[in-house]
Amino acid sequence: MNDFREELDALRQQGLFRSMRVIDGPQAGRVILDAREVLLLCSNNYLGLADHPLLKEAAICAIERYGVSSGASRLVSGTMELHEALEARLAAFKGTESALVFNSGYAANTGIIPALIGKGDVIFSDRLNHASIVDGALLSRAKFIRYPHKDMAALRRLLAETDVAGRRLIITDGVFSMDGDLAPLAELAALKREYGALFMVDDAHGTGVIGPTGRGSAELCGIMDAVDVQMGTLGKGLGSCGAYVAGSRDLIELLVNRARSFIFSTSLPPAVLAASLAAVDLVDSPAGADLRRQLARNTSLFRDSLHAAGFNTMGSETQIVPIFVGEAEPAMEFSRRLLAEGFFVQGIRPPTVPAGSCRLRCTLMATHGQDDLERAVTAISRVGKEMGGT
Ligand SMILES: *Cc1c(COP(=O)(O)O)cnc(C)c1O
């Protein structure tokens, strides 16, 4: 009864057992794994900021001045100058009245959604939205409707035919985390206006990376003003840790009063806040634009070479480049063989992606060398052929 062995064995038999690998040293383009240097193709540290000198210096200075902990949740005594400074900087960056920092993207989504939406309300959510959105929706106890991925005709139909006593919330990833494609934000913004819905975009993979000035997928689509709740994370493109929501002053005040993951959790520590602040300044500078250009170059090179070798990259339009495999076991075998050749790429299985759509998920970094990426594509092609075609 209380023995977990059977459950673990079942996971192993289905090829769904997961375990962790330990990286030695910083999250760079090449990392040390099991005492061997490998090319890191599965980090969300897209701009290489996780060990950037400016972020490290900011974090060290903050520790010297403020210590290592915030000591309490924000509403108790855990609000420091650095929280306010980071929130003001994020609001300016996103062009909103206000912003609020959360401890992680997962905490943000599971806090924000139930704070804004409840019984009698309806959530319209893309089927491929991140697990933290699904969990936030389930916590809210609102009716939860998932529309087929990016299918605007289906969403319009659902909006038209669903009786709603309270609020409607349309929610989407800006960049889909496992597919690397972009949400149709302009169409979603039009539907939001037509049906008087609240509109929330989770830009975990877009913040700092996507859009002419790195303000995210809404900037790229020219609809920043249409997004009521702009959520993003600080631990991916920004190279730090945590998350934010940007929006109206009223939205932020309501979240301060209602979002349980904000209220009941010790706030982010000084080093993380200072590093995040330095990261926003950096992505909002010419140096940030250079990093985005380098990332775009690396992404094109890698994706074009994969296409030329006959791989299916599943509609990727960003630095996230999946390679379609299908079943779990071959996806994991592919990943194992690449690691043996010095390329660290994760295989992605259910429940992260739907059954039958297992894949290798490759992520590019601005700090990858182009020769390294060419070697990676050569290895991927060779292993793909050995495994019986692509
Ligand atoms: C990674 C991710 C999150 C969670 O963010 P963390 O800061 O890692 O908790 C939320 N939403 C999306 C779309 C993500 O990819």
The ligand as an ORCA input file, in Angstrom:
! r2SCAN-3c Opt
* xyz 0 1
  C       9.040     27.739    -17.418
  C       7.633     28.220    -17.575
  C       6.891     28.630    -16.469
  C       7.399     28.440    -15.064
  O       8.366     29.388    -14.763
  P       9.418     29.075    -13.599
  O       9.960     30.407    -13.252
  O      10.410     28.140    -14.173
  O       8.618     28.468    -12.476
  C       5.648     29.159    -16.677
  N       5.132     29.269    -17.923
  C       5.807     28.862    -19.007
  C       5.195     29.012    -20.356
  C       7.078     28.318    -18.869
  O       7.746     27.875    -19.927
*
